[in-house]
Amino acid sequence: METDSGADRPRLGPLDPGSKVLDRYVIESLLESGPILRYQAKRDDQPFLLLEARRTGEVSQLSRQRELLSGLGGEHFLQPSDFFTSEDFDYAATPWPGDRLEDQVASSGAFEPAEVQKLLAQLLEELQELHEQKMLSRSVQPSRIWRDEAGQIKLDLWERACSVSGKGEAEEVCSVSPGFSAPEMYGLGDQDERLDLFSVAAVGYYLLTGQRLNLDSRESFFVIPPPSVTGADGLVKVIMRGLRKKAEERFESSKAMLEALRDPARLTDEPTPAPSPAPAPAPAPAQAVKKNGRAAANGPEVAMFSHIGCVRRINQDACLELRFSFYEKSQRYEGWLVTVIDGMGGEAEGDKAASLALRTIAQEVVAADLSLRNGRHTTVLMPEDLDQRCHYLLERALRAANRTIFEYASQDSARQGMGCTITACLLAGSKAYFAQVGDTRGYHGRDSKLSQVTTDHSLVGRLVAMGSLTQEEARVSPQRSIIYRALGTNPDVEVDLFDREVAPGDRIVLCSDGVWEYFEADEFEHHVMAPQAPQELCQRLVDLCLGRGADDNATIAVIQC
């Protein structure tokens, strides 16, 4: 390996465009960061892919991978031909291998099913050789798959490849690639070759739909919706089998998956998917002396769940459960604040609006409540009556959030249009107090009956109130997303306030339009009032939304009184 002593000052970041390495390669751009950096470079006006890794002592991640991968002989594996060291870094270079699948999807969109099937077959053939060598890729993803003009691929394994020792245990742990790494990479099971099959299936899903799976949280492994692609039923069947959360429910090997890909009719023994495991429900409230209609010892049971949905690239929803409990002057005080927020604005930082609202409201309500408990009224306008005081606290909190968002948006023209809709519920005494702006909804259920507490601040909501539309017509109207009131879009905002008497056994539901618009009123009532734990209800309703397409983020909170 060739060596150059280099400069005395250590370099911390990636190479800048125009930088030279050993006067041999000229850097054009950084393609990918990580333990091994990937650059587009030139040598004698010819394009090259350049890999770089920092040395620790005498070795680097690149040198370790070189030792591991040197025995692979498949023509579709990326094998650099030029290795050298400069300063504190190891390098490897190879002539430009083509275009990355990630870039091809970004520029041209989803692939045709026949093309996807051909690419997956090539990947599985290469993985079959890799697995026969007792190695795992752990990095199958579109940014590491190159395709030349003839349609032939090269699989870039240089970073996470590892040998397998013992039963299902890889030699080391490493980072994940959200959207393509198997559940085992998150610690959900032992690592064996079936984790690569999950990644291949995820690549197939991405190529077929143009959409990256949301695998940032473990819950998302439970609810991957099958893509709807005309003329691709067999291919979709293979992909969804490969995407099973449990490794034992996938294909047993790359060979078996390849055979199924070539003849999907072979999947006659497809296992029935295990039901989605919901997080364990909170313990039932202990028997205690009732105070103001609720169990004084433990209070209500609250569950929340939020999912990105099937279409959106980011989850702009937010939700909050805040229980404040303290003793003062030998008295116990408790309160519960539950909030669901739906960010809006897309590229204009709707997710930021939701985050600002969540934090501002929590701070405002707790600070005001604590000051009241201590007998120090922060303003002469603070009412003594419980109903008026709770309404005042919520209204002031939402208006403070509105100002915070509006002022933040005003600092940059690119943020214009950012905002959020919200429903907040404060439990105090024997009542639930609601504050609402937009079309995020609050419901109150009792004795198998569910009623909508809030009123949608939307065009179709107003038409329903006027009698010009029915609820079902509004639910499918192309104008249903037009709202006329939101937090953050104006310097001040009008807040709707409601309250309901609550009793043990009552159920309160707060949800974004990404949940309620997927159900008819009777069906929603049936699900909400069914005898099931709050967390199970949250998961069930979101799963149903995902099965119906979920073209929006879906967020729900359930309060069991």
C-alpha positions in Angstrom: 0.0 0.0 0.0 1.4 3.4 -1.1 2.0 6.0 1.7 2.3 9.7 1.8 3.3 11.5 5.1 0.9 14.5 4.5 0.4 17.6 6.5 0.9 17.9 10.3 -2.6 19.2 11.1 -5.2 16.5 11.3 -8.3 16.9 9.1 -11.7 16.6 10.8 -14.3 16.9 8.0 -14.7 15.5 4.5 -12.5 16.6 1.6 -13.7 19.8 -0.2 -14.5 19.8 -4.0 -11.2 20.5 -5.8 -9.1 18.8 -3.2 -6.4 16.4 -4.5 -5.4 13.1 -3.0 -1.7 12.1 -3.8 -2.0 14.4 -6.9 -3.9 11.4 -8.3 -7.6 12.0 -7.7 -9.5 15.3 -7.8 -12.5 15.4 -5.6 -15.7 16.6 -7.3 -18.4 16.0 -4.6 -19.2 14.1 -1.5 -21.7 11.3 -2.2 -22.2 9.8 1.3 -20.9 10.3 4.8 -20.3 7.6 7.4 -17.5 5.4 8.7 -16.5 5.1 5.0 -17.0 8.3 3.0 -17.8 8.1 -0.7 -16.7 10.7 -3.2 -17.2 11.3 -6.9 -13.7 12.0 -8.2 -11.7 12.3 -11.4 -8.4 10.9 -12.5 -7.0 12.0 -15.8 -10.5 13.3 -16.7 -12.0 9.9 -16.0 -14.7 9.5 -13.4 -13.9 7.4 -10.3 -15.6 6.4 -7.1 -13.3 7.1 -4.2 -13.7 5.6 -0.7 -12.1 7.1 2.4 -11.8 6.0 6.0 -9.8 7.4 8.9 -7.1 5.2 10.4 -7.1 4.3 14.0 -3.6 3.0 14.7 -2.7 0.8 11.8 -6.2 -0.1 10.6 -9.4 1.6 9.4 -12.9 0.4 8.6 -11.8 0.3 5.0 -8.8 -1.9 5.6 -11.0 -4.3 7.7 -13.5 -4.5 4.9 -10.8 -5.1 2.4 -9.5 -8.1 4.3 -13.0 -9.5 4.6 -14.2 -8.9 1.1 -11.0 -9.8 -0.8 -12.2 -13.4 -1.5 -15.5 -12.4 -3.2 -15.3 -13.2 -6.9 -18.8 -12.2 -8.2 -18.7 -9.7 -11.1 -21.6 -7.8 -9.5 -19.7 -7.0 -6.3 -17.9 -3.6 -6.2 -14.2 -4.3 -6.0 -11.9 -1.3 -5.9 -8.6 -1.8 -7.7 -6.5 1.1 -6.2 -5.7 1.1 -2.5 -3.4 3.6 -0.8 -2.9 5.7 2.3 -2.5 9.5 2.6 -2.1 11.3 5.9 -4.3 9.5 8.4 -6.7 8.0 5.9 -7.0 4.8 3.9 -8.4 5.1 0.3 -9.8 2.8 -2.3 -10.8 3.8 -5.8 -12.6 2.2 -8.7 -13.7 3.4 -12.1 -17.1 5.0 -11.9 -19.5 2.0 -11.7 -22.6 3.7 -13.2 -25.6 5.4 -11.6 -26.9 4.7 -8.1 -30.5 3.3 -8.0 -31.3 6.0 -5.5 -30.4 8.7 -8.0 -32.3 6.9 -10.8 -35.5 6.8 -8.7 -35.1 10.5 -7.7 -34.8 11.6 -11.3 -37.2 9.2 -13.0 -39.6 7.9 -10.4 -40.7 4.3 -9.7 -39.5 1.5 -11.9 -41.7 -0.8 -14.0 -42.5 -4.2 -12.2 -40.5 -6.2 -14.8 -37.5 -4.1 -14.2 -37.8 -4.4 -10.5 -38.1 -8.1 -10.7 -34.9 -8.3 -12.8 -32.9 -6.1 -10.4 -34.0 -8.1 -7.4 -33.0 -11.3 -9.1 -29.5 -9.9 -9.7 -29.3 -8.8 -6.1 -30.4 -12.2 -4.8 -27.9 -14.1 -7.0 -25.1 -12.0 -5.6 -26.3 -12.4 -2.0 -26.5 -16.1 -2.5 -22.7 -16.2 -3.1 -22.1 -13.8 -0.2 -24.1 -16.0 2.2 -22.3 -19.2 1.0 -19.1 -17.5 2.1 -20.7 -17.1 5.6 -20.9 -13.3 5.3 -23.7 -10.8 5.6 -24.1 -7.5 3.8 -26.2 -5.5 6.3 -26.0 -2.6 3.9 -28.3 -3.4 0.9 -29.8 -0.1 0.0 -30.4 2.0 -3.2 -27.4 4.3 -2.5 -25.1 1.3 -2.5 -26.4 -0.4 -5.6 -24.9 0.8 -8.9 -26.2 0.1 -12.4 -24.3 0.6 -15.6 -25.7 1.5 -19.1 -26.2 -2.2 -19.9 -28.4 -2.6 -16.8 -25.9 -4.7 -14.8 -25.5 -3.9 -11.1 -22.6 -3.7 -8.7 -23.3 -4.2 -5.1 -21.3 -1.9 -2.7 -20.7 -3.9 0.5 -17.9 -1.6 1.8 -18.9 -0.6 5.3 -21.1 -3.1 7.2 -20.2 -6.5 5.7 -19.4 -9.0 8.3 -18.7 -12.7 8.8 -21.1 -14.8 10.8 -19.8 -16.8 13.8 -22.0 -19.2 15.7 -25.8 -19.4 15.3 -27.3 -16.1 14.1 -24.7 -13.9 15.7 -22.8 -11.3 13.7 -19.3 -10.4 14.9 -20.1 -6.7 15.5 -23.0 -4.2 15.7 -23.2 -1.2 13.4 -25.5 1.7 12.4 -28.7 1.2 10.5 -30.1 2.6 7.2 -33.6 3.8 8.0 -36.0 2.4 5.5 -33.8 -0.5 4.5 -32.3 -2.1 7.6 -34.1 -5.2 9.0 -35.6 -5.3 12.5 -32.7 -7.4 13.7 -30.4 -4.3 13.1 -32.5 -2.5 15.7 -31.8 -5.3 18.2 -35.1 -7.2 17.5 -33.7 -10.7 16.9 -30.5 -12.5 16.0 -28.7 -11.5 12.8 -28.5 -14.1 10.0 -28.8 -14.0 6.2 -32.6 -13.3 6.5 -31.8 -9.7 7.5 -30.3 -9.2 4.0 -33.5 -10.6 2.5 -35.5 -8.0 4.4 -33.3 -5.2 2.9 -33.7 -6.6 -0.6 -37.4 -6.6 -0.2 -37.3 -3.0 1.1 -35.2 -2.0 -2.0 -37.9 -3.7 -4.1 -40.6 -1.8 -2.3 -38.7 1.5 -2.9 -38.1 0.8 -6.6 -41.7 -0.3 -7.2 -43.3 2.7 -5.4 -40.7 5.4 -5.3 -41.3 5.5 -1.5 -38.9 4.7 1.3 -40.3 2.7 4.2 -40.6 4.5 7.5 -38.5 2.3 9.7 -37.2 5.0 12.1 -39.2 3.5 15.0 -39.7 -0.1 16.0 -43.5 0.3 15.9 -43.3 0.9 12.1 -42.1 -2.6 11.5 -45.6 -3.8 12.5 -47.6 -1.9 9.9 -45.9 -1.9 6.5 -48.8 -1.5 3.9 -48.6 -3.5 0.7 -48.1 -1.3 -2.3 -50.9 -1.1 -4.9 -49.2 -1.6 -8.3 -51.2 -2.8 -11.3 -49.9 -6.0 -12.8 -47.5 -6.7 -10.0 -49.4 -9.0 -7.6 -46.9 -11.8 -7.6 -43.9 -9.4 -7.2 -45.7 -7.6 -4.3 -46.4 -10.9 -2.7 -42.7 -11.8 -2.7 -41.7 -8.3 -1.4 -44.2 -8.4 1.4 -43.1 -11.9 2.5 -39.5 -10.6 2.6 -40.7 -7.6 4.8 -42.1 -9.7 7.6 -41.0 -8.4 11.0 -40.1 -11.9 12.3 -37.2 -13.5 10.4 -38.7 -17.0 10.6 -41.7 -15.7 8.6 -39.6 -14.5 5.7 -37.8 -16.8 3.2 -35.3 -19.2 4.6 -32.6 -18.2 2.2 -31.7 -16.0 -0.8 -32.1 -19.1 -3.0 -35.6 -19.6 -1.7 -36.5 -16.0 -2.3 -35.1 -16.1 -5.8 -37.1 -19.1 -6.6 -40.3 -17.4 -5.4 -39.4 -14.3 -7.4 -39.2 -16.4 -10.5 -42.4 -18.2 -9.8 -44.6 -16.4 -7.2 -47.2 -19.2 -7.4 -44.8 -21.2 -5.3 -45.8 -19.2 -2.2 -48.7 -21.4 -1.4 -47.4 -22.0 2.2 -47.1 -18.4 3.1 -47.4 -18.2 6.9 -50.2 -16.2 8.4 -48.8 -12.9 9.7 -48.7 -12.7 13.5 -51.0 -10.0 14.9 -49.3 -6.7 15.5 -48.1 -6.7 19.1 -49.3 -3.5 20.8 -47.3 -2.1 23.7 -48.5 -3.5 27.0 -51.4 -1.4 28.4 -50.9 0.5 31.5 -52.0 -1.2 34.7 -55.7 -0.8 35.5 -56.2 2.0 38.1 -56.1 0.7 41.7 -59.2 0.8 43.7 -59.2 4.1 45.6 -61.5 6.6 47.1 -63.2 8.5 44.3 -62.6 12.3 44.2 -64.5 14.5 41.7 -65.6 11.5 39.6 -62.2 9.8 39.0 -59.9 7.5 40.9 -57.8 9.8 43.0 -54.9 7.3 43.3 -54.0 6.8 39.7 -56.2 9.0 37.6 -57.1 8.3 34.0 -55.2 5.9 31.6 -53.8 7.7 28.6 -52.4 6.1 25.4 -51.0 7.8 22.3 -49.7 6.7 18.9 -48.4 8.5 15.8 -47.5 7.2 12.4 -46.0 8.8 9.3 -48.6 7.1 7.0 -48.1 5.6 3.6 -47.3 8.6 1.5 -45.7 11.5 3.4 -41.9 11.8 3.7 -42.0 13.3 7.2 -44.3 13.0 10.2 -45.4 16.6 11.1 -47.8 15.5 13.8 -47.0 15.7 17.5 -48.8 14.6 20.7 -48.3 15.2 24.4 -49.4 13.6 27.6 -48.5 15.7 30.6 -49.3 14.7 34.2 -48.4 17.1 36.9 -48.7 15.8 40.4 -47.3 17.4 43.5 -47.9 17.9 47.3 -48.1 21.3 48.8 -49.2 22.2 52.3 -50.1 18.6 52.9 -52.4 18.5 50.0 -52.1 16.5 46.8 -52.7 18.2 43.5 -53.0 16.5 40.1 -53.8 17.5 36.5 -53.6 15.9 33.1 -53.0 17.7 29.8 -53.3 15.7 26.6 -52.8 17.3 23.2 -52.7 16.3 19.5 -51.2 18.6 17.0 -51.1 18.4 13.2 -48.3 20.4 11.6 -49.1 22.0 8.2 -46.9 23.7 5.7 -44.9 20.9 4.1 -41.5 22.3 3.2 -42.4 25.4 5.3 -41.6 23.5 8.5 -45.0 22.2 9.6 -43.2 19.8 11.9 -41.4 22.7 13.6 -44.7 24.5 14.1 -46.1 21.4 15.9 -43.0 21.2 18.1 -43.1 24.9 19.0 -46.8 24.5 19.9 -46.3 21.4 22.0 -43.5 23.0 24.1 -45.2 26.4 24.5 -48.5 24.9 25.6 -46.9 22.6 28.1 -44.9 25.4 29.7 -47.8 27.8 29.8 -50.3 25.4 31.4 -47.9 24.0 34.0 -46.5 27.4 35.0 -49.9 29.0 35.3 -51.3 26.1 37.3 -48.5 26.0 39.7 -48.8 29.8 40.3 -52.5 29.4 41.0 -51.9 26.5 43.4 -49.6 28.6 45.4 -52.2 31.4 45.6 -50.2 33.8 43.5 -52.3 35.0 40.6 -50.1 36.0 37.8 -52.7 38.4 36.4 -55.8 40.1 37.8 -57.7 38.5 34.9 -57.3 35.0 36.2 -60.7 33.7 37.1 -61.5 32.0 40.4 -64.3 29.8 39.0 -62.8 26.4 38.0 -64.5 26.3 34.6 -63.5 29.8 33.7 -60.0 29.3 35.0 -59.4 26.1 32.9 -60.8 27.7 29.8 -58.6 30.8 30.4 -55.4 28.6 30.9 -56.0 26.7 27.7 -56.9 29.7 25.6 -53.9 31.7 26.9 -51.6 28.7 26.2 -52.8 28.2 22.6 -52.5 31.9 21.9 -49.0 31.9 23.3 -48.2 29.0 21.0 -49.7 31.0 18.1 -47.5 34.0 18.8 -44.4 31.8 19.1 -45.0 30.1 15.7 -46.0 33.4 14.0 -42.9 35.2 15.2 -40.6 32.3 14.2 -42.2 32.1 10.7 -41.8 35.9 10.3 -38.0 35.6 10.6 -37.7 33.8 7.2 -39.8 34.1 4.1 -39.3 30.4 3.4 -41.3 29.7 6.6 -44.4 31.6 5.4 -47.4 29.3 5.6 -46.2 27.1 8.4 -48.7 26.4 11.2 -50.6 23.7 12.9 -54.0 22.6 14.0 -54.6 21.4 17.6 -57.0 20.0 20.1 -55.9 20.1 23.8 -57.7 18.5 26.7 -57.2 19.5 30.3 -58.7 17.2 33.0 -59.6 19.0 36.2 -62.3 18.3 38.9 -65.0 16.3 37.3 -64.7 17.8 33.8 -62.7 17.6 30.6 -61.9 21.0 29.2 -61.1 21.2 25.4 -59.4 24.0 23.4 -59.3 23.7 19.6 -58.0 25.4 16.5 -58.3 23.8 13.1 -59.7 20.4 12.2 -57.9 18.2 14.8 -60.9 16.7 16.7 -61.9 15.9 20.2 -64.6 13.2 21.0 -66.3 12.2 24.2 -67.7 8.7 24.6 -70.1 7.3 27.2 -72.4 4.2 27.4 -71.4 3.0 23.8 -72.2 6.5 22.4 -69.6 8.8 20.9 -70.1 12.5 20.2 -67.8 15.0 18.6 -67.0 17.8 21.0 -65.1 20.1 18.7 -66.1 21.8 15.5 -63.9 21.7 12.4 -62.5 25.0 11.3 -62.6 23.9 7.7 -64.5 24.8 4.5 -66.4 21.6 4.5 -67.0 21.8 8.2 -68.7 25.1 7.7 -70.8 23.8 4.8 -71.9 20.9 7.1 -72.9 23.3 9.8 -74.9 25.3 7.2 -76.6 22.1 6.0 -75.1 22.3 2.5 -73.1 19.1 2.9 -73.7 15.8 4.8 -71.0 14.4 7.1 -70.3 11.7 4.6 -70.1 14.1 1.6 -67.7 16.2 3.6 -65.5 13.2 4.4 -64.8 12.6 0.7 -64.9 16.1 -0.6 -61.8 17.3 -2.6 -62.0 20.5 -0.5 -61.8 18.8 2.8 -58.2 19.9 3.4 -59.0 23.6 3.2 -59.0 25.1 6.7 -59.7 28.7 7.7 -58.1 28.8 11.1 -54.8 27.5 12.4 -52.0 28.3 14.9 -49.2 30.4 13.6 -50.7 31.8 10.3 -51.8 35.1 11.8 -50.5 37.3 14.7 -53.6 36.4 16.8 -56.0 33.5 16.8 -59.5 32.7 18.0 -59.7 29.6 20.2 -62.8 27.4 20.5 -63.4 26.2 24.1 -65.6 23.3 25.3 -66.2 21.3 28.4 -67.8 18.0 29.3 -68.7 16.3 32.5 -66.8 13.0 32.8 -67.4 9.9 34.9 -65.5 6.6 35.4 -65.7 4.6 32.3 -65.9 7.6 29.9 -63.5 7.7 27.0 -62.0 10.8 25.4 -60.4 10.7 21.9 -58.2 13.3 20.3 -57.0 12.7 16.8 -55.7 14.4 13.6 -57.6 14.4 10.4 -55.2 11.6 9.2 -57.3 9.3 11.5 -60.9 10.5 11.6 -61.3 11.1 7.9 -60.8 7.4 7.1 -63.9 6.3 9.0 -67.6 6.8 8.7 -69.2 8.2 11.9 -70.9 4.9 12.9 -67.8 2.8 12.2 -65.6 5.2 14.2 -68.0 5.0 17.1 -68.0 1.2 16.9 -64.2 1.0 17.2 -63.7 3.7 19.8 -66.4 2.4 22.2 -65.3 -1.3 21.8 -64.1 -2.9 25.1 -60.3 -2.7 24.6 -57.4 -1.1 26.3 -56.5 2.5 25.1 -53.2 1.5 23.6 -54.8 -1.3 21.7 -57.4 1.1 20.4 -54.7 3.6 19.2 -52.8 0.8 17.4 -56.0 -0.7 15.9 -57.3 2.6 14.4 -53.9 3.6 13.0 -53.5 0.1 11.4 -56.9 0.5 9.7 -55.9 3.9 8.4 -52.7 2.4 7.0 -54.6 -0.4 5.4 -56.8 2.2 3.6 -53.9 4.1 2.1 -53.1 6.7 4.9 -52.1 9.6 2.6 -51.5 11.8 5.7 -49.8 11.4 9.1 -52.1 9.6 11.6 -52.0 10.6 15.3 -54.4 9.7 18.1 -54.6 9.9 21.9 -57.1 8.0 24.0 -58.0 8.9 27.6 -59.8 6.3 29.7 -61.5 8.0 32.6 
